[in-house]
Amino acid sequence: MDDVGQRRPRSAEHARLADSSPDTPGDWKAIGPYVSERAWGTVREDYSADGKVWQYFPYEHARSRAYRWNEDGLAGLCDQSQRLCFALSFWNGRDPFLKERIFGLGGPEGNHGEDAKEYWWYVDATPTSSWLRWRYHYPHTEFPHALLRQENARRNRDEPEFELLDTGVFEGDRYWQITADYAKASPDDVCVRISVRNAGPEAAELQVLPTLWFRNRWSWEAGIARPIIQATTETGNVGAIAEEELLGRWRFTAGADPAGRPPPLLFCENETNARYLYGATTEQTPYPKDGINDHVVHGAATVNPARRGTKMACWYRLKVAAGETVELRLRLARDGRDQAANLGADFERIHAERRREADEYYAALTPDGASDDEAAVMRQAFAGMLWSQQFYHYDVARWLDGDTVRPPEARASGRNADWRHLNNHDIIAMPDKWEYPWYASWDLAFHCVVLAHIDPSAAKHQMLLLAREWYMHPNGQLPAYEWNFGDVNPPVQAWATLAVFRIDGGTDFDFLARAFQKLLINFTWWVNREDTYGDNVFEGGFLGLDNIGPFDRSQMHPDGDVLEQSDGTAWMAKYCLNMLEMALLLANHQPSYEDVAVKFFEHFALIAAAMNKLWDDQDGFFYDRLRKRDGSTFMVRARSMVGLLPIFAAVELDAALWDRLPMFRKRARWYIENKPGLAEFLHTPATNERPRLISLVGKSRMKRILACMLDESEFLSSYGLRSLSRYHREHPLIVNTDGHVARLDYEPGESRTGLFGGNSNWRGPIWLPLNFLAIESLRHLHTNLGEDFTVELPTGSRRQASLEQVAEELERRLLRLFLRDSDGRRPALGSDSRFQRDGAWRDSLLFYEYFHGDTGEGLGASHQTGWTALAGALVANRRFRSAQK
């Protein structure tokens, strides 16, 4: 169902979405951009004894070594089981090997952890992949792999990363701007247009190799028949037939180049070149995975003259004049379609129609009054979210035990050994497809909130997927991420479930009940696992906030000390309230849920009372507390986001539900009357016994926290809320625990510590997810506290604002990251003039992992359109709120 109960206008893409289902023939989502951009350097492909993932499978091995679990490529497409893949490859005539995948530094190579070192964009996408656009900038000169490695290795953590633009390879605009457009004529018929623009001042040559291949299953799994791709001859075009036992027959057609020449077809096998990598004296095939590369770059006889194999490429050799653009056309369709000659007028019609339909689809999502720039930000954020869906395959038991590859004995008790039940084989929304080509449980919750605006069925599917028995641990824990499934991410799934439910129209109670039942199990795990003393003050470890404290919050207590966490306890209070809210909604349809609603009401009261232990009345702030073995405690006075999180825990008690649920009303009223300490957390009008709002923080404390949060010398940046107060710039926190000294400084940009690989930073930068939660929470509080509850905005200004006005201001500041300012600059794109002034760069947006706390410059992963796509949701939410009114 479309958001707000199908109130928005329908389009052709909406109709396709309604007809798309994995169980329905002709599913428009059967083919999509599900190919990762990095499969090397992942946990899945690591069969080492020491678990050093990056060293075991480095970038240099990727072109020659068949992957075990999934494939990677540039602008890649595949079916939902990733049997057949399509992607692009290029060669500028100078690189030592084909450009088949994005280059970047492994974790130990970068001065701030792993980092992709190229420039590409997800320009556009529809939810069914009926229309996709991808863009890439490729230098004319040799790609500086060695320089990027050497310079980043030389730099320390106090220095910025050395990027591809810094090498000078784009000087004089000597680069290729390559755009891939995919338009589906039908669910199993994809028209591919590749546009190659020479941005440089003189003519240049580029070789383009659109590549089709089968994922290698036959080398690892018994009983898998080897598929085949073999050349065919067609009038005016060249092509091939790809056939696999389950996928069937597919026809691939390649049009001529601009000079009218059909491209040669090159064939090899998607199998490891063991002779090259390991010095093997024999090899399985003379035409291994890198056979096309070696033939094109070195002229080697490594492609099959019989023109058959499991990997093939069309070899286009283009010479393009300065400033000119040439176009290539290809088509991939299930065999039997009459499309052999349809690379002309029919091809053009399909592209024009799908692009127009994409415009209509996004016009229906755009709120009234949104600027063109805001609409573009929303569209590209959503496009990145859709492109970041990826086929993810990881059978942990098989990975631990091995199949044809036998892992070392240390594997049996090493990484993820306690997660043998986990068996993933799904399309999942990833944080991104290069730096984080694996799901993380709390990231995925935010992804689903974004997806709910554009594809509610996909959002609901993924919310339920993570709690299925082949994901959730038998003890109730949700898998965190593949580097350590047993780590702990914030429990935001109940909040996300409610958000998805409401965005989808608030009528799918079957989805709500299914999610609720599984979340009950997970909630119980949290209570039993993360509350050491049983006093409702919770721990949890790093909780997704990496280095936000002075020490690693997951690892610092081998002697039995316990860090009782403000954020861990606040997350559990929010979890309680969201489960209460879900139970009340469900009880309106099924009275048996009343019992469990009371349970969460009472449990919240216990957590709220316990939260007092983490409040510091002198500072007016919540802090983590270290609880020593001898019973003594001390506050860890880090003025960080963990102290703001308690205000996010609030829920409205709907009057209709209160009136319709007599058992809940009676038991809740008894609890209110007999637990006087609960009054602080209930907001009850004098004339009404029903508490309109239940919140973890009372009004007086809330005002004190908000004064800190909205202080521009502390949390409030020009671009949103910082993760750590700028107070710590002048007042670093130094903690001495049993002789171990730890320090916390305000670090608004790249991390200067090595915690969690040093590739993310919560010590000052702005992160979209918690800012998004803050905005939503403030609006929710305003609905119940009203216009009379005001605070200074910003603190010290003497200007009073309602919480709705605070939320609007935070939203404006966050969107300011991506929107052009009065000088035409987008703060997130940094200081480089090419990104800010060059029309070929400035309007193709990058959605970074996090943003500099003072300047707004984008940092970390550059394609984090997982939760940074929340920027699009901020815009789309305006329409949602307007429709609700």
Buried (B, 14 or more C-beta within 10 A) or exposed (E): BBBBEBEBEBBBBBEBBEEBBEEEEEBBBBBBBBBBBBBBBBBBBBBBEEBEBBBBBBBEBBBBBBBBBBBBBBBBBBBBBBBBBBBBBBBBEEBEBBBBBBBBBBBBBBBBBBBBBBBBBBBBBBBBBBBBBBBBBBBBBBBBBEBBBEBBEEBEBEBBBBBBBBBEBBEEBBBBBBBBBBBBBBBBBBBBBBBBBBBBEEEBEBBBBBBBBBBBBBBBEEEBEBBBBBBBEEEEBBBBBBBBEEBBEBBBBBBBBBEEEBBBBBBBBBBBBBBBBEEEEEBBBEBBBBBBBBBBBEEEEBBBEEBBBBBBBBBBBBBBEEEEBBBBBBBBBBBEBEBBBBBEEBBBBBBEBBBEBBBBBBEBBBBEEBEEBBBBBBBBBBBBBBBBBBBBBBBBEBBBEEBEEEBEEEBEEBBBBBBBEBBBBBBBBBBBBBBBBBBBBBBBBBBBBBBBBBBBBBBBBBBBBBBEEEBBBEEBBBBBBBBBBBBBBBBBBBBBBBBBBBBBBBEBBEBBBBBBEBBBBBBEBBBEBBBBEEBBBBBBBBBBBBBBBBBBBBEBBEEEBBBBBBBBBBBBBBBBBBBBBBBBBBBBEEBEBBEBBBBBBBBBBBBBBBBEBBBEEEBBBBBBBBBBEEEEEEBBBBBBBBBBBBBBBBBBBBEEBBEBBEEBBEBBBEBBEEEEEBEBBBBBEEEEEBBBBBBBBBEEBBBBBBBBBBBEBBBBBBBBBBBBBBBBBEEEBEBEBEEEEBEBBBBBBBBBBEBBBBBBBBBBBBBBBBBBBBBBBBBBBBBBBEEEBBBBBBBEEEEEBBBBBBBBBBBEBBBBBBBBEEEEBBBBBBEBEBBBEBEBBBBBBBBBBBBBBBBBBBBBBBBBBBBBBBBBBBBBBBBBEEBEE
